[in-house]
Amino acid sequence: MQEGGPFYIKPVLILMICLLLTLLAFGLGRLSATINSQEPVVIEYQYPENELTPEDLQHRISDSDGQVVGSVNSDVYHLPWCSGAQRISAENLKIFNTIGDAEKAGYQPAQNCPGLN
């Protein structure tokens, strides 16, 4: 009887190992299929109607040959590519041909605009 015991344990052990390997392979296959099928994340910003997009701002500035811009609600001027200039709404945008024109109008350089300090 002792000789028969190990004879039946080996096939059962081999069968269990094969079953576990099969389940592992199936699970990995399912996991790789879900990873490859995910869509990339796209972040889009919707500009409000009264806010200029960077393209609109650049277009308006290039049309007027202005070098600096300011807002009618503040006393600072910005270079056209500064973040502060891009936040100025269309109805508040004031375009100056030179830095001197902006300073004559009482405007000061923006502290957070690189190139004006």
Phi, psi and omega per residue, in radians:
M1 nan -0.561 -3.126
Q2 -1.215 -0.509 3.119
E3 -1.262 -0.509 -3.125
G4 -1.321 -0.481 -3.103
G5 -1.065 -0.991 -3.129
P6 -1.134 -0.459 3.135
F7 -1.116 -0.652 -3.129
Y8 -1.460 -0.392 -3.131
I9 -1.288 -0.675 -3.118
K10 -1.078 -0.855 3.125
P11 -1.115 -0.619 3.128
V12 -1.188 -0.717 3.118
L13 -1.121 -0.779 3.109
I14 -1.092 -0.733 3.120
L15 -1.109 -0.711 3.121
M16 -1.164 -0.702 3.105
I17 -1.122 -0.759 3.108
C18 -1.090 -0.729 3.121
L19 -1.117 -0.754 3.112
L20 -1.134 -0.718 3.096
L21 -1.122 -0.664 3.108
T22 -1.115 -0.790 3.121
L23 -1.135 -0.671 3.105
L24 -1.118 -0.781 3.130
A25 -1.116 -0.714 3.117
F26 -1.106 -0.786 3.139
G27 -1.105 -0.722 3.111
L28 -1.159 -0.645 3.083
G29 -1.109 -0.741 3.104
R30 -1.143 -0.702 -3.137
L31 -1.117 -0.761 -3.136
S32 -1.190 -0.538 3.111
A33 -1.207 -0.633 3.138
T34 -1.323 -0.542 3.133
I35 -1.203 -0.729 -3.083
N36 -1.331 -0.327 -3.066
S37 -1.624 0.004 -3.113
Q38 -1.331 2.437 3.107
E39 -1.372 2.551 3.089
P40 -1.202 2.656 3.128
V41 -1.454 2.245 3.124
V42 -2.105 2.189 3.130
I43 -1.860 2.142 3.131
E44 -2.103 2.483 3.119
Y45 -1.880 2.229 3.083
Q46 -1.672 2.028 3.123
Y47 -1.360 2.357 3.041
P48 -1.097 2.813 -3.070
E49 -1.066 -0.608 -3.078
N50 -1.564 0.065 -3.118
E51 -1.854 2.381 3.105
L52 -1.386 2.416 2.982
T53 -1.340 2.804 3.089
P54 -0.992 -0.598 3.122
E55 -1.194 -0.724 3.110
D56 -1.105 -0.764 -3.130
L57 -1.089 -0.799 3.129
Q58 -1.098 -0.659 3.137
H59 -1.158 -0.789 -3.141
R60 -1.131 -0.686 -3.117
I61 -1.233 -0.713 -3.128
S62 -1.212 -0.523 3.094
D63 -1.166 -0.582 -3.076
S64 -1.728 0.018 -3.103
D65 0.988 0.511 3.136
G66 -1.361 2.609 3.129
Q67 -1.839 -0.501 3.116
V68 -2.372 2.714 -3.138
V69 -2.261 2.705 3.089
G70 -2.521 3.056 3.091
S71 -1.934 2.552 3.097
V72 -1.217 -0.252 -3.118
N73 -1.657 0.011 -3.134
S74 -2.422 3.112 -3.136
D75 -2.091 0.455 3.103
V76 -2.076 2.651 3.060
Y77 -2.060 2.724 -3.056
H78 -2.289 2.726 2.896
L79 -1.289 2.639 -3.018
P80 -1.022 -0.495 -3.074
W81 -1.615 -0.020 3.113
C82 -1.223 2.647 -3.129
S83 -1.110 -0.585 3.111
G84 -1.130 -0.631 3.114
A85 -1.189 -0.594 -3.112
Q86 -1.309 -0.278 3.128
R87 -1.584 -0.076 -3.131
I88 -1.346 2.250 -3.137
S89 -1.256 2.804 -3.042
A90 -1.070 -0.691 -3.098
E91 -1.322 -0.288 3.135
N92 -1.771 -0.026 -3.067
L93 -1.273 2.255 3.059
K94 -2.163 2.211 -3.053
I95 -1.898 2.265 3.103
F96 -1.967 2.458 -3.137
N97 -1.273 -0.549 -3.139
T98 -2.441 2.868 3.045
I99 -1.122 -0.622 3.110
G100 -1.070 -0.706 3.103
D101 -1.099 -0.684 3.135
A102 -1.169 -0.729 -3.133
E103 -1.218 -0.601 3.069
K104 -1.130 -0.536 3.129
A105 -1.423 0.022 3.086
G106 1.644 0.212 3.141
Y107 -1.576 2.627 3.088
Q108 -2.040 2.758 3.099
P109 -1.184 2.500 3.088
A110 -1.216 2.389 -3.115
Q111 -1.266 -0.495 -3.084
N112 -1.686 0.244 -3.116
C113 -1.840 1.874 -3.140
P114 -1.052 2.361 -3.139
G115 1.819 -0.272 3.122
L116 -1.775 -0.210 -3.099
N117 -1.439 nan nan
